[in-house]
Amino acid sequence: MEKENSMIVFEDKKIRRIWHNNEWHFVALDIIGALTDSINPSDYLKKLRKRDVSLNEGWGQFVTPLKIETQGGLQSLNCVNTENAFRIIQSIPSKKAEPFKRWLAKVGHDRIKEIEDPELAQERMKELYEQKGYSKSWIDKRIRGIAVRQDLTDEWKKRGVENQSDFAILTSEISKATFGMTPSEYKEFKGLKKQNLRDHMNDLELIFTMLGEASTAQIERVDDPKTFSEHITASQKGGIVAKTARVKLEETTREKVASKENYLDEPEKEKRKRLGNKI
């Protein structure tokens, strides 16, 4: 769902954003593109800064370079919070300025409400997945998996694990122990590229992913690892718990849990109906 949160739309124009320092930051060039319909927002911005001296002089204070997901991977792009987005808008002669201001204010307001009441964020997440063609049963498991994942990352953070790269390494250990595949190998197995792996898992795959991560979180609490190598060991132990359950189920049903199925060409809800829940 992170990917969904990182992109919003204003009048068919995509605006990339990221949550930073307890507020939304928007890609400055995307704002330019949405308000001007310019085919070259970067060139438009250069001319805008030449024309508006105060904007140009204060540019370093207005923008914050942040890592944003692009087609070429993570890149550092100039982003602005809501207040500084208004400052840029003031310099653009556009009929869309006022509607954009109202839209921008609502985006920020909705996020604050979601922080105060997390159930609102869950409801929005459910709506997004429903719009993408997922069944209620799948959505319930996916959202539960997000909560389990958050619990695990909280345990890691309590014990000094903070870098995303470290999270990725530990997650990879859980996945490899659970399914015999790292997340990247699992994506290749399913024929995925940049798509979110968990958005293409079936019910059982989601359940065993949750079991591996929930087990790891509990082991973290009990073992209280102090070094990164100890965190790796805890992650492997958690994955083995899930693997043991998976293997037992596979022996009983004579069917593999890991599936090559994905939802690239057919929505999960439709595929579920067609295959009679056997996905």
Residue frames relative to the residue before (quaternion, step in Angstrom):
aa qw qx qy qz dx dy dz
M 1.0000 0.0000 0.0000 0.0000 0.00 0.00 0.00
E 0.4863 0.6710 -0.4333 0.3543 3.50 1.18 -0.35
K 0.6419 0.5324 -0.3311 0.4414 3.54 0.93 -0.84
E 0.6310 0.5228 -0.3413 0.4605 3.58 1.00 -0.80
N 0.6707 0.5079 -0.3002 0.4495 3.60 0.94 -0.85
S 0.6773 0.5260 -0.2916 0.4237 3.58 1.13 -0.62
M 0.7599 0.2818 -0.1727 0.5597 3.60 1.24 -0.06
I 0.0360 0.7722 -0.6336 0.0321 3.56 -0.91 0.96
V 0.3528 -0.7599 0.5205 0.1647 3.56 -1.24 0.39
F 0.0564 -0.7567 0.6509 0.0234 3.55 -1.04 0.90
E 0.8281 -0.1606 0.0599 0.5338 3.57 -0.51 1.25
D 0.7338 -0.4511 0.2050 0.4649 3.55 0.81 1.16
K 0.5943 0.5353 -0.3790 0.4654 3.60 1.24 0.17
K 0.3533 -0.7530 0.5191 0.1967 3.59 -0.78 1.02
I 0.1026 -0.7765 0.6212 0.0257 3.55 -0.89 1.02
R 0.2499 -0.7661 0.5739 0.1457 3.58 -0.61 1.12
R 0.0046 -0.8016 0.5967 -0.0374 3.56 -1.05 0.77
I 0.1061 -0.7720 0.6234 0.0641 3.55 -1.32 0.34
W 0.4132 -0.6974 0.5289 0.2515 3.57 -1.05 0.78
H 0.1288 0.7974 -0.5645 0.1698 3.57 -0.47 1.25
N 0.8442 0.0029 -0.0482 0.5339 3.57 -0.86 1.02
N 0.6872 -0.5406 0.2643 0.4070 3.55 0.92 1.06
E 0.7301 0.2977 -0.2680 0.5536 3.58 1.07 0.73
W 0.5679 -0.5920 0.4480 0.3553 3.55 -1.25 0.44
H 0.0985 -0.7395 0.6622 0.0704 3.54 -1.17 0.75
F 0.2106 -0.7997 0.5581 0.0677 3.55 -0.88 1.05
V 0.5290 -0.6187 0.4703 0.3410 3.57 -1.08 0.70
A 0.4781 -0.7144 0.4361 0.2662 3.57 -0.60 1.17
L 0.6710 0.5044 -0.3069 0.4485 3.60 0.88 -0.89
D 0.6199 0.5361 -0.3490 0.4544 3.59 1.09 -0.61
I 0.6160 0.5290 -0.3402 0.4743 3.58 1.09 -0.69
I 0.6301 0.5289 -0.3249 0.4666 3.57 0.98 -0.87
G 0.6779 0.5055 -0.2881 0.4494 3.55 0.88 -0.97
A 0.6710 0.5105 -0.2975 0.4479 3.59 0.99 -0.83
L 0.7385 0.4288 -0.2283 0.4676 3.58 1.03 -0.78
T 0.7866 0.3610 -0.1681 0.4718 3.59 1.06 -0.60
D 0.2897 -0.7590 0.5177 0.2683 3.60 1.21 -0.48
S 0.3145 0.7679 -0.5013 0.2450 3.57 1.20 0.48
I 0.4208 -0.6980 0.5175 0.2605 3.57 -1.00 0.81
N 0.7606 0.2175 -0.1392 0.5956 3.56 1.31 -0.26
P 0.1706 -0.8339 0.5186 0.0807 3.61 0.32 1.26
S 0.6151 0.5608 -0.3524 0.4278 3.60 1.05 -0.72
D 0.6698 0.4817 -0.2904 0.4848 3.58 0.96 -0.89
Y 0.6228 0.5392 -0.3341 0.4580 3.58 1.04 -0.81
L 0.6604 0.5153 -0.3088 0.4504 3.57 0.96 -0.87
K 0.6193 0.5410 -0.3434 0.4538 3.59 1.00 -0.76
K 0.6744 0.4795 -0.2868 0.4827 3.59 0.94 -0.90
L 0.6255 0.5473 -0.3319 0.4462 3.57 1.06 -0.80
R 0.6777 0.4885 -0.2914 0.4660 3.59 0.94 -0.86
K 0.6173 0.5268 -0.3444 0.4719 3.60 1.10 -0.60
R 0.6880 0.4912 -0.2725 0.4595 3.54 1.04 -0.84
D 0.7549 0.2968 -0.1590 0.5628 3.59 1.07 -0.81
V 0.2885 -0.8100 0.4886 0.1483 3.57 -0.04 1.33
S 0.6776 0.4966 -0.3075 0.4469 3.60 0.87 -0.90
L 0.6172 0.5329 -0.3377 0.4702 3.57 1.08 -0.70
N 0.6695 0.5079 -0.2914 0.4570 3.55 0.95 -0.92
E 0.6817 0.4988 -0.2897 0.4501 3.57 0.91 -0.94
G 0.7590 0.3672 -0.2049 0.4971 3.59 1.04 -0.72
W 0.3054 0.8068 -0.4715 0.1828 3.56 1.32 0.12
G 0.6561 0.5352 -0.3127 0.4306 3.58 0.94 -0.86
Q 0.6850 0.4527 -0.2805 0.4972 3.58 1.17 -0.56
F 0.6386 0.5510 -0.3199 0.4316 3.58 1.18 -0.62
V 0.7976 0.3046 -0.1369 0.5022 3.59 0.91 -0.90
T 0.1708 -0.7502 0.6308 0.1006 3.53 -1.31 0.53
P 0.3378 -0.7370 0.5418 0.2216 3.62 -0.60 1.06
L 0.0539 0.8020 -0.5894 0.0804 3.59 -0.70 1.10
K 0.5275 -0.6322 0.4663 0.3235 3.56 -1.16 0.62
I 0.0189 -0.8034 0.5924 -0.0568 3.55 -0.65 1.22
E 0.4727 -0.6657 0.4998 0.2892 3.56 -1.04 0.80
T 0.0051 0.7829 -0.6208 0.0408 3.58 -0.83 1.06
Q 0.7042 -0.4349 0.3271 0.4560 3.57 -1.27 0.05
G 0.7135 0.4255 -0.2458 0.4995 3.56 1.14 -0.55
G 0.6748 -0.4550 0.2901 0.5034 3.58 1.29 0.22
L 0.7397 -0.3788 0.2879 0.4759 3.59 -1.24 -0.26
Q 0.0409 0.7875 -0.6129 0.0510 3.57 -0.89 0.99
S 0.4638 -0.6603 0.5146 0.2900 3.55 -1.18 0.60
L 0.0274 0.8088 -0.5833 0.0702 3.58 -0.54 1.20
N 0.5308 -0.6236 0.4712 0.3276 3.57 -1.15 0.64
C 0.0298 -0.8069 0.5888 -0.0368 3.55 -0.70 1.14
V 0.1787 -0.7779 0.5947 0.0959 3.56 -1.23 0.52
N 0.4297 -0.6533 0.5439 0.3046 3.54 -1.16 0.59
T 0.7542 -0.4033 0.2552 0.4510 3.57 -1.30 0.09
E 0.6481 0.5304 -0.3231 0.4407 3.60 0.90 -0.91
N 0.7330 0.4152 -0.2448 0.4800 3.59 0.81 -0.95
A 0.5455 0.5708 -0.4059 0.4603 3.57 1.22 -0.34
F 0.6228 0.5311 -0.3335 0.4678 3.59 1.03 -0.78
R 0.6271 0.5446 -0.3405 0.4408 3.59 1.03 -0.77
I 0.6557 0.4914 -0.3104 0.4819 3.59 0.97 -0.79
I 0.6349 0.5499 -0.3241 0.4353 3.56 0.98 -0.92
Q 0.6212 0.5666 -0.3414 0.4201 3.60 1.01 -0.79
S 0.6956 0.4780 -0.2713 0.4627 3.57 1.12 -0.59
I 0.6640 0.5070 -0.2962 0.4630 3.57 1.26 -0.24
P 0.2921 -0.7526 0.5628 0.1774 3.60 -0.66 1.05
S 0.3056 0.7645 -0.5039 0.2610 3.57 0.07 1.29
K 0.4929 -0.6531 0.4942 0.2937 3.57 -1.06 0.80
K 0.6415 0.5447 -0.3170 0.4374 3.57 1.22 -0.46
A 0.4234 0.7565 -0.4393 0.2355 3.58 1.24 -0.24
E 0.7152 0.4589 -0.2735 0.4506 3.61 0.71 -1.03
P 0.6578 0.4815 -0.3278 0.4774 3.63 0.86 -0.84
F 0.6412 0.5270 -0.3266 0.4522 3.58 1.03 -0.76
K 0.6253 0.5380 -0.3354 0.4549 3.58 1.02 -0.79
R 0.6658 0.4944 -0.3032 0.4694 3.57 0.92 -0.89
W 0.6432 0.5250 -0.3102 0.4631 3.55 1.02 -0.86
L 0.6625 0.5176 -0.2970 0.4527 3.56 0.94 -0.93
A 0.6480 0.5175 -0.3086 0.4658 3.56 1.00 -0.86
K 0.6532 0.5137 -0.3135 0.4595 3.59 1.00 -0.82
V 0.6123 0.5546 -0.3467 0.4442 3.58 1.03 -0.80
G 0.6842 0.4765 -0.2793 0.4763 3.56 0.90 -0.93
H 0.6438 0.5331 -0.3167 0.4484 3.57 1.00 -0.87
D 0.6537 0.5202 -0.3140 0.4511 3.59 0.94 -0.90
R 0.6549 0.5138 -0.3218 0.4512 3.57 0.99 -0.82
I 0.6336 0.5222 -0.3330 0.4636 3.59 0.99 -0.80
K 0.6461 0.5184 -0.3185 0.4609 3.58 0.97 -0.83
E 0.6458 0.5239 -0.3180 0.4554 3.57 1.06 -0.79
I 0.6274 0.5228 -0.3374 0.4682 3.59 1.08 -0.71
E 0.6715 0.4927 -0.2888 0.4722 3.58 1.01 -0.85
D 0.7883 0.1099 -0.0366 0.6043 3.57 1.11 -0.74
P 0.2707 -0.8157 0.4892 0.1488 3.63 0.06 1.28
E 0.5573 0.6119 -0.3998 0.3939 3.60 1.15 -0.47
L 0.5970 0.5623 -0.3635 0.4419 3.59 1.12 -0.60
A 0.6419 0.5122 -0.3202 0.4723 3.58 1.02 -0.81
Q 0.6430 0.5158 -0.3256 0.4631 3.58 1.00 -0.78
E 0.6467 0.5173 -0.3224 0.4585 3.58 0.97 -0.82
R 0.6454 0.5056 -0.3222 0.4733 3.58 1.00 -0.81
M 0.6342 0.5339 -0.3232 0.4563 3.55 1.02 -0.82
K 0.6378 0.5265 -0.3187 0.4630 3.57 0.98 -0.86
E 0.6501 0.5227 -0.3151 0.4527 3.56 0.95 -0.88
L 0.6464 0.5241 -0.3164 0.4555 3.57 0.97 -0.84
Y 0.6807 0.4728 -0.2927 0.4768 3.57 0.92 -0.86
E 0.6180 0.5347 -0.3457 0.4611 3.59 1.05 -0.70
Q 0.6500 0.5201 -0.3087 0.4601 3.56 1.00 -0.84
K 0.6904 0.4625 -0.2712 0.4857 3.58 1.16 -0.61
G 0.6177 -0.6214 0.3177 0.3624 3.57 1.27 0.17
Y 0.4610 0.6658 -0.4649 0.3579 3.59 1.11 0.62
S 0.4934 -0.6596 0.4877 0.2893 3.57 -1.15 0.70
K 0.6453 -0.5255 0.3827 0.4012 3.57 -1.24 0.45
S 0.6348 0.5447 -0.3329 0.4353 3.58 0.97 -0.84
W 0.6692 0.4883 -0.2946 0.4763 3.58 0.94 -0.90
I 0.6512 0.5355 -0.3157 0.4353 3.57 0.90 -0.96
D 0.6333 0.5364 -0.3358 0.4455 3.60 0.95 -0.86
K 0.6800 0.4758 -0.2915 0.4756 3.58 0.95 -0.85
R 0.6379 0.5360 -0.3301 0.4436 3.58 0.97 -0.82
I 0.6846 0.4737 -0.2861 0.4744 3.57 0.89 -0.91
R 0.6187 0.5183 -0.3442 0.4796 3.58 1.05 -0.69
G 0.6347 0.5366 -0.3236 0.4523 3.57 1.04 -0.77
I 0.6189 0.5367 -0.3371 0.4640 3.57 1.08 -0.71
A 0.6496 0.5111 -0.3101 0.4697 3.58 1.02 -0.83
V 0.6395 0.5153 -0.3189 0.4730 3.58 1.01 -0.83
R 0.6461 0.5220 -0.3097 0.4627 3.55 0.98 -0.88
Q 0.6496 0.5140 -0.3163 0.4624 3.60 0.96 -0.83
D 0.6217 0.5402 -0.3313 0.4603 3.57 1.03 -0.80
L 0.6623 0.5069 -0.2994 0.4634 3.57 0.99 -0.87
T 0.6798 0.4803 -0.3053 0.4626 3.60 0.84 -0.90
D 0.5920 0.5557 -0.3605 0.4590 3.57 1.14 -0.59
E 0.6503 0.5055 -0.3134 0.4725 3.57 0.99 -0.83
W 0.6336 0.5212 -0.3289 0.4676 3.58 1.00 -0.76
K 0.6743 0.5051 -0.2982 0.4485 3.56 0.88 -0.96
K 0.6084 0.5627 -0.3512 0.4357 3.58 1.02 -0.73
R 0.7594 0.3610 -0.1741 0.5126 3.55 1.13 -0.71
G 0.7127 -0.5343 0.2374 0.3876 3.53 1.15 0.70
V 0.5308 0.5871 -0.4368 0.4274 3.61 1.23 0.13
E 0.0404 0.8476 -0.5226 0.0819 3.59 -0.45 1.18
N 0.6537 0.5367 -0.3253 0.4228 3.61 1.01 -0.73
Q 0.5487 -0.6256 0.4541 0.3183 3.54 -1.06 0.86
S 0.6218 0.5467 -0.3463 0.4412 3.57 1.06 -0.72
D 0.6415 0.5040 -0.3226 0.4799 3.60 1.08 -0.70
F 0.6016 0.5432 -0.3506 0.4692 3.58 1.05 -0.76
A 0.6630 0.5232 -0.3008 0.4429 3.56 0.93 -0.94
I 0.6449 0.5218 -0.3191 0.4581 3.57 0.98 -0.84
L 0.6876 0.4768 -0.2840 0.4682 3.57 0.86 -0.95
T 0.6267 0.5298 -0.3266 0.4690 3.59 1.03 -0.78
S 0.6299 0.5423 -0.3174 0.4564 3.53 1.05 -0.83
E 0.6434 0.5222 -0.3184 0.4604 3.59 1.02 -0.81
I 0.6427 0.5135 -0.3234 0.4676 3.60 0.98 -0.81
S 0.6755 0.5081 -0.2870 0.4508 3.56 0.89 -0.99
K 0.6631 0.5119 -0.3050 0.4531 3.56 0.94 -0.92
A 0.6704 0.4825 -0.2973 0.4790 3.57 1.00 -0.80
T 0.6798 0.5060 -0.2853 0.4477 3.59 1.01 -0.83
F 0.8417 0.1916 -0.0426 0.5030 3.54 0.71 -1.15
G 0.4782 -0.6569 0.4515 0.3686 3.59 1.24 -0.28
M 0.7120 0.3595 -0.2347 0.5556 3.57 1.31 0.28
T 0.4209 -0.6414 0.5687 0.2968 3.56 -1.13 0.64
P 0.6775 -0.4804 0.3381 0.4426 3.63 -1.17 0.28
S 0.6586 0.4979 -0.3245 0.4616 3.62 0.93 -0.80
E 0.6478 0.4979 -0.3137 0.4838 3.59 1.02 -0.75
Y 0.6285 0.5374 -0.3229 0.4604 3.57 1.07 -0.77
K 0.6387 0.5227 -0.3202 0.4651 3.58 1.00 -0.84
E 0.6487 0.5048 -0.3106 0.4773 3.56 0.97 -0.84
F 0.6129 0.5627 -0.3201 0.4530 3.56 1.08 -0.84
K 0.7409 0.4001 -0.2071 0.4980 3.57 1.05 -0.84
G 0.4933 -0.6753 0.4244 0.3473 3.58 1.24 -0.07
L 0.4503 0.6818 -0.4489 0.3618 3.57 1.16 0.66
K 0.2640 -0.7383 0.5948 0.1771 3.54 -1.28 0.40
K 0.8355 -0.0196 0.0438 0.5475 3.60 -0.05 -1.25
Q 0.4542 0.7017 -0.4479 0.3174 3.58 1.27 -0.02
N 0.5540 -0.5851 0.4772 0.3506 3.54 -1.28 0.47
L 0.4772 -0.7080 0.4455 0.2692 3.57 -0.60 1.16
R 0.7061 0.4862 -0.2857 0.4282 3.58 0.79 -0.99
D 0.6055 0.5441 -0.3558 0.4590 3.58 1.19 -0.42
H 0.7265 0.3661 -0.2335 0.5327 3.57 1.28 -0.09
M 0.4747 0.6330 -0.4543 0.4094 3.54 1.24 0.53
N 0.4055 -0.6822 0.5402 0.2797 3.56 -1.13 0.60
D 0.7824 -0.3598 0.2192 0.4586 3.58 -1.31 0.04
L 0.7116 0.4629 -0.2737 0.4521 3.58 0.74 -1.04
E 0.6257 0.5305 -0.3435 0.4572 3.59 1.00 -0.74
L 0.6467 0.5067 -0.3130 0.4765 3.58 1.01 -0.80
I 0.6586 0.5256 -0.3107 0.4398 3.57 0.94 -0.90
F 0.7101 0.4404 -0.2764 0.4748 3.60 0.85 -0.88
T 0.5681 0.5528 -0.3786 0.4778 3.58 1.21 -0.45
M 0.6491 0.5108 -0.3015 0.4764 3.56 0.99 -0.89
L 0.6516 0.5270 -0.3216 0.4409 3.57 0.91 -0.90
G 0.6535 0.5165 -0.3095 0.4587 3.58 0.96 -0.86
E 0.7169 0.4454 -0.2574 0.4706 3.57 0.91 -0.90
A 0.6349 0.5095 -0.3323 0.4763 3.59 1.04 -0.73
S 0.6403 0.5190 -0.3217 0.4661 3.59 1.02 -0.78
T 0.6436 0.5223 -0.3161 0.4616 3.56 1.00 -0.84
A 0.6355 0.5306 -0.3292 0.4541 3.59 0.98 -0.84
Q 0.6699 0.4899 -0.3020 0.4691 3.58 0.95 -0.86
I 0.6389 0.5142 -0.3203 0.4741 3.59 1.02 -0.79
E 0.5999 0.5504 -0.3489 0.4642 3.59 1.08 -0.72
R 0.6777 0.4944 -0.2983 0.4554 3.57 0.90 -0.90
V 0.7036 0.4645 -0.2649 0.4680 3.59 0.99 -0.83
D 0.7516 0.4006 -0.2177 0.4767 3.60 0.81 -1.03
D 0.1453 -0.8337 0.5148 0.1370 3.58 1.21 -0.60
P 0.0152 -0.8474 0.5306 -0.0103 3.62 0.67 1.09
K 0.2975 -0.7754 0.5399 0.1367 3.54 -1.08 0.81
T 0.7626 0.2981 -0.1702 0.5482 3.60 1.10 -0.60
F 0.6394 -0.5407 0.3691 0.4033 3.55 -1.22 0.42
S 0.6224 0.5369 -0.3463 0.4521 3.59 1.03 -0.71
E 0.6337 0.5112 -0.3294 0.4781 3.58 1.11 -0.62
H 0.6050 0.5319 -0.3471 0.4802 3.59 1.13 -0.64
I 0.6235 0.5334 -0.3356 0.4628 3.58 1.02 -0.78
T 0.6483 0.5180 -0.3107 0.4635 3.57 0.96 -0.89
A 0.6450 0.5168 -0.3143 0.4670 3.59 0.98 -0.85
S 0.6520 0.5180 -0.3063 0.4612 3.57 1.01 -0.86
Q 0.6465 0.5098 -0.3118 0.4742 3.57 1.01 -0.80
K 0.6302 0.5283 -0.3277 0.4652 3.59 1.03 -0.80
G 0.6601 0.5111 -0.3060 0.4576 3.58 0.93 -0.90
G 0.6587 0.5092 -0.3023 0.4640 3.54 1.00 -0.84
I 0.6343 0.5395 -0.3257 0.4479 3.58 1.05 -0.76
V 0.5834 0.5616 -0.3667 0.4580 3.58 1.11 -0.68
A 0.6881 0.4678 -0.2736 0.4824 3.58 0.91 -0.96
K 0.6232 0.5470 -0.3377 0.4455 3.58 1.03 -0.79
T 0.6389 0.5417 -0.3254 0.4387 3.58 0.92 -0.91
A 0.6730 0.4783 -0.2851 0.4869 3.57 0.97 -0.90
R 0.6377 0.5370 -0.3256 0.4461 3.58 0.99 -0.83
V 0.6730 0.5005 -0.2968 0.4566 3.56 0.84 -1.00
K 0.6343 0.5318 -0.3261 0.4567 3.58 0.99 -0.83
L 0.6593 0.4953 -0.3075 0.4749 3.59 0.96 -0.84
E 0.6586 0.5150 -0.3108 0.4521 3.58 0.93 -0.88
E 0.6392 0.5137 -0.3240 0.4716 3.59 1.04 -0.74
T 0.6730 0.5029 -0.2877 0.4598 3.57 1.06 -0.79
T 0.7756 0.3489 -0.1723 0.4970 3.58 0.88 -0.96
R 0.2843 -0.7695 0.5051 0.2681 3.57 1.27 -0.46
E 0.6011 0.5004 -0.3789 0.4947 3.56 1.09 0.80
K 0.4611 -0.6830 0.4977 0.2705 3.57 -1.02 0.82
V 0.4532 -0.6744 0.5127 0.2773 3.56 -1.09 0.74
A 0.6794 0.4635 -0.2885 0.4903 3.59 0.86 -0.96
S 0.0726 -0.8192 0.5685 -0.0204 3.54 -0.76 1.10
K 0.4583 -0.6739 0.5105 0.2741 3.54 -1.14 0.67
E 0.4566 0.7037 -0.4368 0.3249 3.58 1.28 -0.18
N 0.0142 0.7613 -0.6482 -0.0078 3.54 -1.18 0.68
Y 0.4493 -0.6931 0.4991 0.2621 3.56 -1.31 0.11
L 0.2505 0.7980 -0.5090 0.2035 3.55 1.09 0.71
D 0.8055 0.2933 -0.1257 0.4994 3.58 0.86 -0.96
E 0.7846 0.1685 -0.0842 0.5907 3.55 1.22 -0.48
P 0.4830 -0.6824 0.4575 0.3027 3.63 -0.73 1.00
E 0.6364 -0.5582 0.3809 0.3720 3.56 -1.14 0.70
K 0.6547 0.5361 -0.3219 0.4247 3.60 0.88 -0.91
E 0.6830 0.4739 -0.2824 0.4787 3.57 0.95 -0.89
K 0.6495 0.5096 -0.3195 0.4652 3.57 0.98 -0.81
R 0.6113 0.5536 -0.3427 0.4499 3.58 1.06 -0.75
K 0.6634 0.5031 -0.2997 0.4658 3.57 0.94 -0.91
R 0.6839 0.5119 -0.2786 0.4389 3.55 0.89 -1.00
L 0.7722 0.3414 -0.1872 0.5022 3.57 0.96 -0.84
G 0.4553 -0.7220 0.4307 0.2931 3.55 1.25 0.10
N 0.7097 -0.4715 0.2300 0.4702 3.55 0.99 1.00
K 0.5751 0.5963 -0.3931 0.3990 3.63 1.18 -0.04
I 0.4630 0.6326 -0.4847 0.3878 3.55 0.60 1.20
